[in-house]
Amino acid sequence: MKPSLPRRTPQAENASTAKIQEAVDARDALAAALTTAGIQLPAMDVRTPWRDAEGDGGVRPAGYALVHLGVCSAPVAHALAEVIRNGATG
């Protein structure tokens, strides 16, 4: 079952649609993999940089998007480290 994800995902615009969609897909894939491993990062979302105002008062669309992992408790961080460690050696 796909985990419930936060919906603070930015709205895609013409030039940045592919970048934002790539980040959303990556977030969803990571959330699914973590859920399979018994780990949940509930604050995970997608963010874009602040838009820069252009000289004529227009706004440029974001050139990239990032998967923000958020924060987690110490036990979740230990569980995540163990899963990564096991995957790296397995």
N, CA, C and O of each residue as an XYZ file, in Angstrom:
360
protein
N       0.834     -1.178      0.000
C       0.000      0.000      0.000
C       0.881      1.244      0.000
O       1.852      1.320      0.752
N       0.548      2.207     -0.832
C       1.320      3.434     -0.954
C       1.067      4.325      0.260
O      -0.083      4.546      0.640
N       2.147      4.843      0.875
C       1.976      5.681      2.062
C       1.328      7.015      1.725
O       1.440      7.517      0.606
N       0.657      7.569      2.705
C       0.073      8.897      2.560
C       1.198      9.918      2.631
O       2.022      9.879      3.545
N       1.233     10.827      1.672
C       2.323     11.796      1.601
C       1.795     13.208      1.777
O       0.647     13.494      1.438
N       2.635     14.095      2.307
C       2.213     15.485      2.416
C       1.967     16.066      1.038
O       2.569     15.617      0.062
N       1.106     17.041      0.942
C       0.767     17.626     -0.349
C       1.175     19.082     -0.432
O       0.404     19.914     -0.911
N       2.377     19.405      0.027
C       2.886     20.760     -0.126
C       3.663     20.880     -1.425
O       4.395     21.847     -1.634
N       3.501     19.900     -2.290
C       4.199     19.876     -3.559
C       3.863     21.112     -4.379
O       2.691     21.457     -4.528
N       4.883     21.784     -4.914
C       4.622     22.980     -5.706
C       3.857     22.645     -6.976
O       3.932     21.528     -7.486
N       3.134     23.612     -7.468
C       2.407     23.438     -8.717
C       3.394     23.557     -9.873
O       4.225     24.464     -9.906
N       3.290     22.635    -10.813
C       4.190     22.626    -11.961
C       3.820     23.735    -12.947
O       2.645     24.043    -13.150
N       4.837     24.317    -13.546
C       4.629     25.317    -14.579
C       5.393     24.866    -15.815
O       6.204     23.943    -15.741
N       5.145     25.497    -16.928
C       5.667     25.080    -18.226
C       7.096     24.549    -18.197
O       7.302     23.352    -18.397
N       8.085     25.400    -17.955
C       9.483     25.010    -18.055
C       9.927     24.076    -16.944
O      10.864     23.298    -17.124
N       9.265     24.145    -15.799
C       9.726     23.341    -14.666
C       8.901     22.083    -14.441
O       9.152     21.358    -13.478
N       7.928     21.803    -15.294
C       7.053     20.655    -15.104
C       7.827     19.352    -14.978
O       7.567     18.570    -14.063
N       8.761     19.105    -15.869
C       9.514     17.850    -15.855
C      10.356     17.716    -14.593
O      10.433     16.632    -14.014
N      10.987     18.802    -14.162
C      11.823     18.756    -12.957
C      10.988     18.482    -11.713
O      11.373     17.679    -10.863
N       9.865     19.141    -11.613
C       8.999     18.939    -10.452
C       8.434     17.526    -10.467
O       8.396     16.869     -9.427
N       7.996     17.049    -11.621
C       7.449     15.696    -11.706
C       8.504     14.664    -11.362
O       8.202     13.667    -10.706
N       9.751     14.889    -11.799
C      10.844     13.979    -11.471
C      11.033     13.898     -9.951
O      11.204     12.811     -9.400
N      11.002     15.041     -9.289
C      11.165     15.064     -7.833
C       9.982     14.408     -7.129
O      10.177     13.694     -6.146
N       8.768     14.632     -7.605
C       7.580     13.996     -7.013
C       7.673     12.481     -7.172
O       7.399     11.739     -6.229
N       8.057     12.020     -8.358
C       8.203     10.578     -8.588
C       9.282      9.977     -7.688
O       9.119      8.879     -7.156
N      10.393     10.712     -7.523
C      11.473     10.237     -6.648
C      11.010     10.169     -5.202
O      11.307      9.205     -4.496
N      10.277     11.198     -4.756
C       9.733     11.194     -3.399
C       8.820      9.995     -3.171
O       8.915      9.317     -2.148
N       7.941      9.742     -4.125
C       7.000      8.631     -3.994
C       7.719      7.285     -3.985
O       7.357      6.393     -3.218
N       8.741      7.134     -4.835
C       9.512      5.892     -4.874
C      10.266      5.672     -3.566
O      10.305      4.557     -3.045
N      10.869      6.745     -3.036
C      11.591      6.637     -1.766
C      10.639      6.318     -0.627
O      10.953      5.483      0.223
N       9.482      6.966     -0.594
C       8.497      6.695      0.460
C       8.040      5.248      0.407
O       7.901      4.607      1.449
N       7.807      4.726     -0.781
C       7.379      3.329     -0.918
C       8.468      2.370     -0.444
O       8.179      1.392      0.246
N       9.721      2.651     -0.813
C      10.830      1.796     -0.386
C      11.012      1.838      1.128
O      11.239      0.809      1.764
N      10.910      3.036      1.698
C      11.040      3.156      3.149
C       9.891      2.438      3.862
O      10.105      1.803      4.895
N       8.694      2.533      3.325
C       7.544      1.853      3.925
C       7.759      0.343      3.915
O       7.436     -0.338      4.888
N       8.298     -0.178      2.826
C       8.603     -1.605      2.739
C       9.593     -2.008      3.822
O       9.529     -3.118      4.351
N      10.506     -1.104      4.148
C      11.504     -1.372      5.195
C      10.979     -1.048      6.587
O      11.704     -1.198      7.571
N       9.714     -0.599      6.683
C       9.129     -0.295      7.986
C       9.479      1.077      8.517
O       9.399      1.313      9.722
N       9.866      1.987      7.635
C      10.286      3.329      8.034
C       9.375      4.358      7.375
O       9.020      4.222      6.205
N       8.999      5.386      8.129
C       8.174      6.449      7.583
C       8.796      7.798      7.915
O       9.151      8.065      9.063
N       8.923      8.634      6.911
C       9.368     10.017      7.088
C       8.180     10.906      6.725
O       8.033     11.297      5.567
N       7.334     11.228      7.700
C       6.076     11.908      7.401
C       6.215     13.332      6.877
O       5.277     13.853      6.273
N       7.340     13.961      7.090
C       7.496     15.348      6.639
C       8.097     15.444      5.240
O       8.390     16.545      4.775
N       8.285     14.318      4.562
C       8.906     14.317      3.246
C       8.003     15.019      2.232
O       6.808     14.733      2.154
N       8.583     15.941      1.453
C       7.827     16.627      0.417
C       8.771     17.097     -0.679
O       9.963     16.793     -0.650
N       8.245     17.830     -1.636
C       9.033     18.365     -2.745
C       9.032     19.877     -2.631
O       7.999     20.498     -2.384
N      10.208     20.459     -2.816
C      10.324     21.911     -2.729
C      11.094     22.443     -3.922
O      11.968     21.773     -4.471
N      10.755     23.645     -4.306
C      11.496     24.339     -5.350
C      12.096     25.588     -4.724
O      11.607     26.071     -3.702
N      13.163     26.116     -5.337
C      13.742     27.349     -4.789
C      12.769     28.504     -4.981
O      11.861     28.445     -5.810
N      12.977     29.542     -4.203
C      12.159     30.734     -4.379
C      12.352     31.235     -5.788
O      13.459     31.194     -6.325
N      11.296     31.701     -6.379
C      11.380     32.238     -7.731
C      12.022     33.620     -7.689
O      11.762     34.422     -6.791
N      12.861     33.872     -8.677
C      13.518     35.176     -8.786
C      12.685     36.098     -9.660
O      12.187     35.696    -10.711
N      12.543     37.309     -9.223
C      11.816     38.290    -10.037
C      12.715     38.743    -11.169
O      13.893     39.033    -10.961
N      12.164     38.803    -12.352
C      12.905     39.305    -13.498
C      12.755     40.815    -13.555
O      11.896     41.376    -12.874
N      13.570     41.477    -14.350
C      13.579     42.930    -14.437
C      12.243     43.558    -14.788
O      11.950     44.660    -14.326
N      11.424     42.892    -15.592
C      10.154     43.483    -16.016
C       9.009     43.175    -15.046
O       7.844     43.407    -15.371
N       9.326     42.667    -13.890
C       8.297     42.356    -12.899
C       7.759     40.940    -13.011
O       6.948     40.512    -12.189
N       8.213     40.205    -14.036
C       7.785     38.819    -14.202
C       8.500     37.906    -13.214
O       9.391     38.334    -12.480
N       8.099     36.664    -13.212
C       8.715     35.686    -12.314
C       9.178     34.496    -13.134
O       8.420     33.955    -13.938
N      10.424     34.091    -12.931
C      10.959     32.915    -13.615
C      10.464     31.653    -12.926
O      10.382     31.616    -11.698
N      10.132     30.619    -13.691
C       9.773     29.356    -13.049
C      11.025     28.721    -12.438
O      12.142     28.992    -12.880
N      10.837     27.893    -11.440
C      11.955     27.221    -10.792
C      12.678     26.330    -11.784
O      12.039     25.656    -12.591
N      14.004     26.318    -11.732
C      14.799     25.494    -12.632
C      15.028     24.088    -12.133
O      15.495     23.234    -12.886
N      14.708     23.829    -10.875
C      14.891     22.499    -10.309
C      13.966     22.323     -9.112
O      13.382     23.282     -8.608
N      13.850     21.091     -8.676
C      13.056     20.778     -7.485
C      13.853     19.788     -6.641
O      14.616     18.981     -7.173
N      13.674     19.854     -5.333
C      14.399     18.990     -4.408
C      13.424     18.163     -3.576
O      12.340     18.627     -3.223
N      13.827     16.931     -3.269
C      13.060     16.107     -2.347
C      13.552     16.454     -0.948
O      14.709     16.205     -0.607
N      12.671     17.025     -0.149
C      12.990     17.416      1.219
C      12.588     16.254      2.124
O      11.419     15.868      2.154
N      13.538     15.699      2.857
C      13.259     14.530      3.683
C      12.660     14.877      5.031
O      12.100     14.005      5.694
N      12.763     16.120      5.449
C      12.174     16.512      6.728
C      13.020     16.048      7.900
O      14.213     15.783      7.752
N      12.399     15.954      9.056
C      13.088     15.545     10.273
C      12.517     14.212     10.743
O      11.418     13.815     10.353
N      13.288     13.530     11.590
C      12.801     12.270     12.144
C      13.386     12.082     13.536
O      14.345     12.752     13.921
N      12.800     11.174     14.268
C      13.272     10.874     15.622
C      14.570     10.068     15.552
O      14.918      9.523     14.504
N      15.273     10.003     16.668
C      16.522      9.233     16.737
C      16.286      7.753     16.405
O      17.084      7.178     15.664
N      15.223      7.107     16.922
C      15.001      5.700     16.555
C      14.776      5.504     15.051
O      15.233      4.513     14.480
N      14.080      6.437     14.413
C      13.866      6.329     12.965
C      15.190      6.518     12.236
O      15.459      5.810     11.266
N      16.017      7.448     12.677
C      17.329      7.658     12.060
C      18.194      6.406     12.185
O      18.887      6.037     11.237
N      18.160      5.748     13.348
C      18.911      4.493     13.533
C      18.376      3.398     12.609
O      19.154      2.654     12.012
N      17.056      3.300     12.490
C      16.458      2.294     11.616
C      16.843      2.552     10.162
O      17.146      1.618      9.419
N      16.831      3.804      9.767
C      17.203      4.168      8.405
C      18.677      3.837      8.148
O      19.021      3.297      7.096
N      19.535      4.158      9.100
C      20.961      3.837      8.967
C      21.176      2.331      8.835
O      22.010      1.886      8.047
N      20.428      1.554      9.602
C      20.563      0.094      9.539
C      20.132     -0.451      8.177
O      20.802     -1.312      7.606
N      19.009      0.056      7.662
C      18.541     -0.380      6.347
C      19.553     -0.032      5.273
O      19.824     -0.850      4.394
N      20.117      1.162      5.327
C      21.124      1.560      4.346
C      22.365      0.702      4.477
O      22.911      0.236      3.477
N      22.814      0.492      5.699
C      23.989     -0.338      5.949
C      23.776     -1.753      5.419
O      24.655     -2.302      4.756
N      22.621     -2.346      5.703
C      22.328     -3.705      5.240
C      22.241     -3.774      3.726
O      22.676     -4.751      3.117
N      21.676     -2.735      3.118
C      21.587     -2.704      1.670
C      22.953     -2.551      1.017
O      23.195     -3.095     -0.060
N      23.840     -1.813      1.664
C      25.172     -1.573      1.108
C      26.040     -2.826      1.189
O      26.920     -3.029      0.352
N      25.797     -3.659      2.188
C      26.611     -4.866      2.362
C      25.924     -6.105      1.799
O      26.552     -7.157      1.680
N      24.639     -5.992      1.451
C      23.879     -7.156      0.987
C      23.892     -7.248     -0.445
O      23.301     -8.168     -1.010
